[in-house]
Amino acid sequence: MGMPRRATAPTVAAAGRPARATAAAPAGRGGWAGLAVVATAQMMTAVDATVVNIALPSMQPTLGFGDADRQWVITAYTLAFAGLLLVGGRAADRFGRRRTFLVGLAGFASASALAGVAPDLPTLVAGRALQGAFAAVLAPSALSLITVLFDRPRQRATAFAVYGAVASSGAAVGLLLGGALTDYLNWRWCLFINVPIALGVLLVGRVVLPTPQGRGEVTIQLMPAVLATAGLAALVLGCAQAAEHGWTATRVVVPITASVAALTSFVALQARLPRPLLPLRLLRQRDRVGAYFALAVGVIGSFGMFLMLTYHFQTVAGYSPLRSGLAFLPMTASVTAIGYGVARRLASRVPPGALIAAGLLGSATGLALLTQLEVTSGYFTLILPAEILVGAGGAAIFTPAIGVVTTGVDRAEAGIAAAAANVAMQLGASLGVALLNSVAVDATRDYLSSHVPGPALSVEATVHGSGTATAWAAGLLSCAAVVTLITVRSARPHRGTSG
């Protein structure tokens, strides 16, 4: 949301489980050095969710792909991250968190290099998907290592606060870094920059990180992850194809039908397995389901705004990539300065459903403002207020929603419940970007075909397409606010997590 993603604790699939270490948790300098390694890795994965957004307008002419395909550069990362996150948590349990952390770093560096040298869109998308897959291995290991590094409550609380601050700032850093690298070097450096950072963290991590043992009895079930990831990818593919062929075309209906079949099989398999990736009993409580839904829909506001405004800033307003990154800062700042500050105070006084619904409506209002965007619209009169509303609304969604999904859960499943929240956010980002991009491209094409050609027609069509997409996003968030009020009915605010 600033991406509220990124929401720190929810990235862990194993956080709710006690760690088994071969040695006592280190204290002093060793522990803080380990925290620096873990926090740097988390910053890297958080940054990569947004660093390419600013570079997209520069990537397109270089690799020669159209507007209908641009969303894959973003969704390839978020889809792989979402589909494999729970598997990554199980891998950390089985093989040991240090080992999976270091493997994740090495893989992330390799995937970044592949994406950076990509000669075409398929190679770039493959590299981004591999980045997401290794991030799914890296993220659960990173946060759970903190529980091994610090055994004193005060030190551990400080460590989690540092980690949370790093994760929360990842979106803003990604936008600024992407703009600066694209401006002063080349868009490929938005990907290459991960290689020296990951390798440096890998070398230091081998020295300072503890070596907790894995748990050989933990099983890793790949088939559910394959079904979930394939089903979601097919759904995104169908939404993307709709931009060119329309929603009733065979190229749209077939992948969406395959998606329904794969996701249904995933649910059926989870119901039969003794230790499923996602225990379905977590979804039996109406409050928790409503909170997961709100988290998924809530990120559509920020990711949709990032995609649409990136192109508005650079192709309509003529901003440089760096200036575009700076133009997004008020949104990310409002998440922390306005949203979290207020939301955390209200979370102990206001029923969570009401606070989440208010956040959804706040974000929807910001998006509705952007439907009034014109070629000549000013930044301070329209875009800035919209960014602040979307950022503050997002924070009001995520603070109470995380409390809802992790409250009342058995201690052994608290980590899974929190990890599922991050999965929901990644899925919302993936599907939201695909849907809104399809709507924008379709509306742009219709505008071009229904107006007399002129020197400013393409720019006007781009603005019209973005406005149509944000109108859909505003409507979706408004409907989600109603659903939240119906489903999240807890009268008492959630003050914390059970884990």
C-alpha positions as CSV (number, residue, x, y, z in Angstrom):
1,M,0.0,0.0,0.0
2,G,2.2,1.6,0.6
3,M,1.3,-1.8,0.5
4,P,0.0,-3.1,3.6
5,R,1.4,-6.3,2.6
6,R,3.6,-7.0,3.5
7,A,2.2,-7.0,6.7
8,T,5.1,-8.5,8.5
9,A,3.9,-11.4,10.7
10,P,1.5,-12.9,8.1
11,T,4.5,-13.9,6.0
12,V,5.3,-16.8,8.2
13,A,3.8,-20.2,7.8
14,A,5.7,-21.5,10.8
15,A,5.6,-18.6,13.2
16,G,3.1,-20.2,15.5
17,R,5.2,-23.3,16.0
18,P,7.9,-23.6,18.6
19,A,11.4,-23.7,17.1
20,R,13.8,-26.6,17.8
21,A,17.3,-25.3,18.0
22,T,20.5,-27.2,18.6
23,A,21.9,-24.3,20.7
24,A,20.5,-21.6,22.9
25,A,19.3,-18.5,21.1
26,P,22.3,-16.2,20.7
27,A,22.3,-12.8,22.4
28,G,24.2,-9.6,22.0
29,R,26.0,-8.8,18.8
30,G,25.5,-12.2,17.2
31,G,21.7,-11.9,17.5
32,W,21.6,-8.4,16.1
33,A,23.9,-9.3,13.2
34,G,21.5,-12.2,12.4
35,L,18.6,-9.7,12.6
36,A,20.3,-7.5,10.1
37,V,20.7,-10.4,7.7
38,V,17.0,-11.4,8.1
39,A,15.7,-7.9,7.8
40,T,17.7,-7.2,4.6
41,A,16.4,-10.3,3.0
42,Q,12.8,-9.4,3.9
43,M,13.4,-5.9,2.5
44,M,14.5,-7.4,-0.7
45,T,11.4,-9.6,-1.2
46,A,9.1,-6.7,-0.2
47,V,10.8,-4.3,-2.6
48,D,10.4,-6.7,-5.5
49,A,6.7,-6.5,-5.2
50,T,6.8,-2.9,-6.4
51,V,10.2,-2.1,-7.9
52,V,9.2,-3.1,-11.4
53,N,6.0,-1.1,-11.4
54,I,7.8,2.1,-12.1
55,A,10.0,0.4,-14.8
56,L,7.0,-1.1,-16.8
57,P,6.7,1.8,-19.2
58,S,10.4,1.5,-20.0
59,M,10.2,-2.3,-20.3
60,Q,7.5,-2.4,-22.9
61,P,9.3,-0.8,-25.8
62,T,12.5,-2.7,-25.1
63,L,10.9,-6.2,-25.0
64,G,8.0,-5.3,-27.3
65,F,5.0,-6.4,-25.4
66,G,1.6,-4.8,-25.3
67,D,-0.7,-3.3,-22.6
68,A,-2.7,-6.5,-22.3
69,D,0.5,-8.5,-21.3
70,R,2.1,-6.0,-18.9
71,Q,0.3,-7.3,-15.9
72,W,2.2,-10.6,-16.1
73,V,5.4,-8.9,-14.9
74,I,3.7,-8.2,-11.6
75,T,1.3,-11.2,-11.3
76,A,4.0,-13.8,-12.1
77,Y,5.8,-12.8,-8.8
78,T,2.7,-12.5,-6.6
79,L,1.1,-15.7,-7.9
80,A,4.2,-17.8,-7.3
81,F,4.6,-16.2,-3.9
82,A,1.0,-16.9,-2.9
83,G,0.9,-20.4,-4.3
84,L,4.1,-21.7,-2.7
85,L,4.1,-19.7,0.6
86,L,2.6,-22.5,2.8
87,V,4.9,-25.0,1.1
88,G,7.8,-22.8,2.0
89,G,6.8,-22.8,5.6
90,R,6.6,-26.6,5.7
91,A,10.1,-26.8,4.0
92,A,11.5,-24.5,6.7
93,D,10.1,-26.9,9.3
94,R,11.4,-30.0,7.7
95,F,14.9,-29.0,6.5
96,G,15.7,-26.3,9.0
97,R,15.2,-22.6,8.8
98,R,18.8,-21.6,8.2
99,R,19.2,-24.0,5.3
100,T,16.0,-23.0,3.6
101,F,16.8,-19.3,4.2
102,L,20.2,-19.6,2.4
103,V,18.7,-21.7,-0.4
104,G,16.0,-19.1,-0.9
105,L,18.6,-16.4,-1.1
106,A,20.7,-18.2,-3.7
107,G,17.6,-19.0,-5.7
108,F,16.3,-15.4,-5.5
109,A,19.7,-14.1,-6.8
110,S,19.7,-16.5,-9.7
111,A,16.1,-15.7,-10.6
112,S,16.8,-12.0,-10.5
113,A,19.7,-12.4,-12.8
114,L,17.6,-14.4,-15.3
115,A,14.9,-11.7,-15.3
116,G,17.4,-9.0,-15.7
117,V,19.0,-10.4,-18.8
118,A,15.6,-11.4,-20.3
119,P,15.5,-10.8,-24.1
120,D,11.7,-11.2,-24.3
121,L,8.6,-11.2,-22.2
122,P,8.3,-15.0,-21.6
123,T,11.8,-15.1,-20.1
124,L,11.1,-12.0,-17.9
125,V,7.9,-13.6,-16.7
126,A,9.7,-16.9,-15.9
127,G,12.3,-15.0,-14.0
128,R,9.7,-13.1,-12.0
129,A,7.9,-16.4,-11.2
130,L,11.1,-18.0,-10.0
131,Q,11.7,-14.9,-7.8
132,G,8.2,-15.3,-6.3
133,A,8.9,-19.1,-5.7
134,F,12.2,-18.5,-3.9
135,A,10.6,-15.6,-2.0
136,A,8.0,-18.1,-0.7
137,V,10.9,-20.2,0.6
138,L,12.8,-17.3,2.0
139,A,10.0,-15.4,3.8
140,P,8.8,-18.0,6.3
141,S,12.4,-18.9,7.2
142,A,13.3,-15.3,7.7
143,L,10.8,-14.4,10.3
144,S,10.9,-17.7,12.2
145,L,14.7,-17.3,12.5
146,I,14.0,-14.3,14.8
147,T,12.4,-16.6,17.3
148,V,15.7,-18.6,17.4
149,L,18.0,-15.5,17.4
150,F,16.3,-13.9,20.5
151,D,15.0,-15.8,23.5
152,R,14.4,-12.8,25.8
153,P,10.9,-11.3,25.4
154,R,12.1,-7.7,25.3
155,Q,14.8,-8.3,22.8
156,R,12.4,-10.4,20.7
157,A,9.8,-7.7,20.7
158,T,12.4,-5.1,19.6
159,A,13.6,-7.5,16.8
160,F,10.0,-8.0,15.6
161,A,9.5,-4.2,15.6
162,V,12.6,-3.7,13.5
163,Y,11.5,-6.4,11.1
164,G,8.0,-5.0,10.8
165,A,9.3,-1.5,10.1
166,V,11.6,-2.9,7.3
167,A,8.7,-4.9,5.8
168,S,6.3,-2.0,5.9
169,S,8.7,0.3,4.2
170,G,9.4,-2.1,1.3
171,A,6.7,-0.7,-1.0
172,A,8.0,2.8,-0.7
173,V,11.6,1.8,-1.1
174,G,10.7,-0.3,-4.2
175,L,9.0,2.6,-5.9
176,L,11.9,5.0,-5.2
177,L,14.6,2.5,-6.0
178,G,12.9,1.4,-9.2
179,G,12.5,5.1,-10.3
180,A,16.1,5.9,-9.6
181,L,17.6,2.8,-11.2
182,T,15.4,3.2,-14.3
183,D,16.3,6.9,-14.6
184,Y,20.0,6.8,-14.0
185,L,21.0,3.3,-15.2
186,N,18.5,1.0,-16.9
187,W,15.3,-0.8,-16.0
188,R,17.2,-4.1,-15.9
189,W,19.0,-2.9,-12.8
190,C,15.7,-3.0,-10.9
191,L,16.3,-6.8,-11.1
192,F,20.1,-7.0,-11.2
193,I,20.3,-5.0,-7.9
194,N,19.1,-8.1,-6.1
195,V,22.1,-10.2,-7.1
196,P,24.9,-8.5,-5.1
197,I,22.6,-7.9,-2.2
198,A,21.4,-11.5,-2.0
199,L,24.9,-12.9,-2.4
200,G,26.3,-10.5,0.3
201,V,23.5,-11.5,2.7
202,L,24.1,-15.2,1.9
203,L,27.8,-14.9,2.8
204,V,27.1,-13.1,6.0
205,G,24.2,-15.4,6.9
206,R,26.4,-18.5,6.7
207,V,28.5,-17.0,9.5
208,V,26.0,-15.4,11.9
209,L,22.8,-17.4,11.6
210,P,22.1,-20.3,14.1
211,T,21.5,-23.8,12.8
212,P,18.1,-25.0,14.2
213,Q,17.5,-28.6,13.3
214,G,14.7,-29.6,10.9
215,R,11.9,-31.9,11.8
216,G,12.0,-35.0,9.7
217,E,8.4,-36.0,10.5
218,V,7.1,-32.9,8.7
219,T,5.8,-33.8,5.3
220,I,5.8,-31.5,2.3
221,Q,2.8,-32.0,0.0
222,L,3.5,-30.7,-3.4
223,M,0.3,-31.7,-5.2
224,P,-1.9,-29.3,-3.3
225,A,0.5,-26.5,-4.0
226,V,0.6,-27.4,-7.7
227,L,-3.2,-27.5,-7.9
228,A,-3.6,-24.2,-6.1
229,T,-0.9,-22.4,-8.1
230,A,-2.1,-23.8,-11.5
231,G,-5.7,-23.0,-10.7
232,L,-4.9,-19.4,-9.8
233,A,-2.6,-19.0,-12.8
234,A,-5.3,-20.2,-15.1
235,L,-7.8,-17.8,-13.5
236,V,-5.3,-14.9,-14.1
237,L,-4.7,-16.1,-17.6
238,G,-8.4,-16.0,-18.4
239,C,-8.7,-12.5,-17.0
240,A,-5.7,-11.4,-19.0
241,Q,-7.1,-12.9,-22.3
242,A,-10.3,-11.0,-21.8
243,A,-8.5,-7.7,-22.6
244,E,-8.0,-8.8,-26.2
245,H,-10.8,-11.3,-26.9
246,G,-13.7,-10.4,-24.6
247,W,-15.1,-12.3,-21.6
248,T,-17.1,-14.9,-23.7
249,A,-14.2,-16.0,-25.9
250,T,-13.0,-19.6,-25.8
251,R,-9.5,-18.3,-24.7
252,V,-11.2,-16.9,-21.6
253,V,-13.8,-19.5,-20.8
254,V,-11.4,-22.5,-21.1
255,P,-8.7,-21.3,-18.6
256,I,-11.4,-20.1,-16.1
257,T,-13.1,-23.4,-16.3
258,A,-9.8,-25.2,-15.8
259,S,-9.2,-22.9,-12.8
260,V,-12.4,-23.8,-11.2
261,A,-11.6,-27.5,-11.6
262,A,-8.1,-27.2,-10.2
263,L,-9.2,-25.1,-7.2
264,T,-12.1,-27.5,-6.5
265,S,-9.6,-30.4,-6.5
266,F,-7.4,-28.5,-4.2
267,V,-10.2,-28.0,-1.6
268,A,-11.2,-31.7,-1.9
269,L,-7.6,-32.8,-1.4
270,Q,-7.2,-30.6,1.6
271,A,-10.3,-32.1,3.2
272,R,-8.9,-35.6,2.9
273,L,-5.3,-35.1,4.0
274,P,-4.4,-35.6,7.7
275,R,-2.1,-32.6,7.7
276,P,-3.2,-30.3,5.0
277,L,-1.4,-27.2,3.8
278,L,-4.4,-25.1,4.7
279,P,-6.6,-26.7,7.4
280,L,-10.2,-26.1,6.2
281,R,-11.4,-25.7,9.8
282,L,-9.8,-22.3,9.7
283,L,-12.4,-21.3,7.2
284,R,-15.4,-22.5,9.2
285,Q,-15.7,-19.3,11.2
286,R,-17.6,-16.6,9.4
287,D,-15.6,-13.7,10.9
288,R,-12.3,-15.2,9.7
289,V,-13.5,-15.8,6.2
290,G,-14.8,-12.3,6.0
291,A,-11.5,-10.9,7.1
292,Y,-9.6,-13.0,4.6
293,F,-11.9,-11.7,1.9
294,A,-11.4,-8.1,3.0
295,L,-7.6,-8.5,2.9
296,A,-7.7,-9.9,-0.6
297,V,-10.0,-7.2,-1.9
298,G,-8.2,-4.4,0.1
299,V,-4.9,-4.8,-1.8
300,I,-6.7,-4.3,-5.1
301,G,-6.9,-0.6,-4.3
302,S,-3.2,-0.1,-3.9
303,F,-2.0,-2.4,-6.6
304,G,-4.6,-1.1,-9.1
305,M,-3.6,2.5,-8.3
306,F,0.1,1.7,-8.7
307,L,-0.4,0.2,-12.1
308,M,-2.8,2.9,-13.5
309,L,-1.0,5.9,-12.0
310,T,2.4,4.6,-13.1
311,Y,1.3,4.9,-16.8
312,H,-0.6,8.2,-16.1
313,F,2.5,9.8,-14.6
314,Q,4.9,8.7,-17.3
315,T,2.8,8.5,-20.5
316,V,0.3,11.3,-19.8
317,A,1.9,13.7,-17.4
318,G,5.5,13.2,-18.7
319,Y,7.1,12.4,-15.3
320,S,10.4,10.7,-15.2
321,P,10.6,7.3,-13.5
322,L,12.2,8.8,-10.4
323,R,9.6,11.6,-10.2
324,S,6.9,9.0,-10.6
325,G,8.3,7.1,-7.6
326,L,8.3,10.2,-5.5
327,A,4.8,11.0,-6.5
328,F,3.6,7.8,-4.9
329,L,5.3,8.6,-1.5
330,P,2.3,10.3,0.1
331,M,0.3,7.1,-0.3
332,T,2.9,4.9,1.4
333,A,3.4,7.6,4.1
334,S,-0.3,7.8,4.8
335,V,-0.3,4.1,5.6
336,T,2.0,4.6,8.5
337,A,1.6,8.2,9.5
338,I,-2.2,8.4,9.3
339,G,-3.6,4.9,8.9
340,Y,-1.7,2.7,11.4
341,G,-1.5,5.4,14.0
342,V,-5.3,5.9,14.0
343,A,-6.2,2.3,13.2
344,R,-4.2,0.9,16.1
345,R,-5.9,3.2,18.6
346,L,-9.4,2.4,17.2
347,A,-8.7,-1.3,17.0
348,S,-9.2,-1.6,20.8
349,R,-12.4,0.4,20.8
350,V,-14.3,-0.2,17.6
351,P,-15.7,-3.6,16.4
352,P,-13.3,-5.0,13.8
353,G,-16.0,-5.4,11.1
354,A,-16.9,-1.7,11.3
355,L,-13.3,-0.6,11.2
356,I,-12.5,-2.9,8.2
357,A,-15.6,-1.7,6.3
358,A,-14.6,1.9,7.0
359,G,-11.2,1.3,5.6
360,L,-12.6,-0.3,2.4
361,L,-15.0,2.6,1.9
362,G,-12.1,5.1,2.5
363,S,-10.0,3.3,-0.2
364,A,-13.1,3.2,-2.5
365,T,-13.5,6.9,-2.1
366,G,-9.9,7.6,-3.1
367,L,-10.3,5.4,-6.2
368,A,-13.6,7.1,-7.0
369,L,-11.7,10.4,-7.0
370,L,-9.4,9.1,-9.7
371,T,-12.4,8.4,-12.0
372,Q,-12.4,12.2,-12.4
373,L,-8.9,12.2,-13.7
374,E,-8.3,14.1,-17.0
375,V,-5.3,14.8,-19.1
376,T,-4.9,18.2,-17.5
377,S,-5.7,17.2,-13.9
378,G,-3.3,18.5,-11.3
379,Y,-1.4,16.3,-8.9
380,F,-2.2,18.2,-5.7
381,T,-5.8,18.8,-6.5
382,L,-6.9,15.3,-7.3
383,I,-4.2,12.6,-7.2
384,L,-2.7,13.5,-3.8
385,P,-6.0,13.3,-1.9
386,A,-6.8,10.0,-3.7
387,E,-3.5,8.5,-2.6
388,I,-3.9,9.6,1.0
389,L,-7.4,8.1,1.1
390,V,-6.3,4.8,-0.4
391,G,-3.3,4.5,1.9
392,A,-5.1,5.4,5.1
393,G,-8.0,3.2,4.1
394,G,-5.7,0.2,3.5
395,A,-4.1,0.6,7.0
396,A,-7.6,0.6,8.5
397,I,-8.3,-2.6,6.8
398,F,-5.2,-4.6,7.6
399,T,-4.7,-3.8,11.3
400,P,-8.1,-5.2,12.5
401,A,-8.3,-7.9,9.8
402,I,-5.0,-9.5,10.9
403,G,-6.3,-9.5,14.4
404,V,-9.5,-11.3,13.3
405,V,-7.7,-14.1,11.4
406,T,-5.2,-14.9,14.1
407,T,-7.5,-14.6,17.2
408,G,-9.2,-17.7,18.5
409,V,-6.9,-20.1,16.6
410,D,-5.2,-23.0,18.3
411,R,-1.6,-22.1,19.1
412,A,-0.2,-24.8,16.8
413,E,-2.1,-23.3,13.8
414,A,-1.6,-19.6,14.5
415,G,1.3,-19.4,12.0
416,I,-0.8,-21.1,9.3
417,A,-3.7,-18.7,9.9
418,A,-1.4,-15.7,9.7
419,A,0.4,-17.1,6.6
420,A,-3.0,-17.6,4.9
421,A,-3.6,-13.8,5.4
422,N,-0.5,-13.1,3.3
423,V,-1.6,-15.6,0.7
424,A,-5.0,-13.8,0.5
425,M,-3.2,-10.4,0.0
426,Q,-0.9,-11.8,-2.7
427,L,-3.9,-13.4,-4.5
428,G,-5.8,-10.1,-4.3
429,A,-2.9,-8.4,-5.9
430,S,-2.6,-11.0,-8.7
431,L,-6.3,-11.1,-9.6
432,G,-6.8,-7.4,-9.0
433,V,-4.0,-6.4,-11.4
434,A,-5.2,-8.8,-14.0
435,L,-8.8,-7.8,-13.8
436,L,-8.2,-4.0,-13.7
437,N,-5.6,-4.2,-16.5
438,S,-8.1,-6.1,-18.7
439,V,-10.8,-3.5,-18.0
440,A,-8.4,-0.6,-18.7
441,V,-7.2,-2.1,-22.0
442,D,-10.7,-2.9,-23.2
443,A,-12.0,0.6,-22.3
444,T,-9.0,2.2,-24.0
445,R,-9.6,0.2,-27.2
446,D,-13.3,1.1,-27.2
447,Y,-12.5,4.8,-26.7
448,L,-10.1,4.7,-29.6
449,S,-12.6,3.0,-32.0
450,S,-15.4,5.4,-31.1
451,H,-13.6,8.7,-31.5
452,V,-12.2,10.7,-34.4
453,P,-8.4,10.2,-34.6
454,G,-6.5,13.2,-33.4
455,P,-3.0,14.1,-32.0
456,A,-4.2,13.7,-28.4
457,L,-6.5,10.8,-28.8
458,S,-4.2,8.0,-27.5
459,V,-3.5,10.0,-24.4
460,E,-7.2,10.7,-23.8
461,A,-7.9,7.0,-24.4
462,T,-5.3,6.0,-21.8
463,V,-6.9,8.3,-19.2
464,H,-10.4,7.0,-20.0
465,G,-9.2,3.4,-19.7
466,S,-7.6,4.1,-16.3
467,G,-10.7,5.9,-15.1
468,T,-12.9,3.0,-16.0
469,A,-10.7,0.5,-14.2
470,T,-10.5,2.6,-11.1
471,A,-14.3,2.9,-11.1
472,W,-14.6,-0.9,-11.2
473,A,-12.1,-1.1,-8.3
474,A,-14.1,1.5,-6.3
475,G,-17.3,-0.5,-6.8
476,L,-15.6,-3.8,-5.8
477,L,-14.2,-2.3,-2.6
478,S,-17.6,-0.8,-1.8
479,C,-19.3,-4.2,-2.2
480,A,-16.6,-5.7,0.0
481,A,-17.4,-3.2,2.7
482,V,-21.0,-4.5,2.8
483,V,-19.9,-8.1,2.8
484,T,-17.5,-7.4,5.7
485,L,-20.3,-5.8,7.8
486,I,-22.4,-9.0,7.2
487,T,-19.7,-11.5,7.9
488,V,-17.3,-10.0,10.5
489,R,-19.8,-9.6,13.3
490,S,-17.5,-9.8,16.4
491,A,-18.8,-7.3,18.9
492,R,-15.5,-7.0,20.8
493,P,-12.4,-5.6,19.2
494,H,-9.5,-8.1,18.7
495,R,-6.6,-7.0,20.9
496,G,-4.0,-9.4,19.8
497,T,-3.2,-12.8,18.3
498,S,-3.5,-16.1,20.1
499,G,0.1,-17.0,19.1
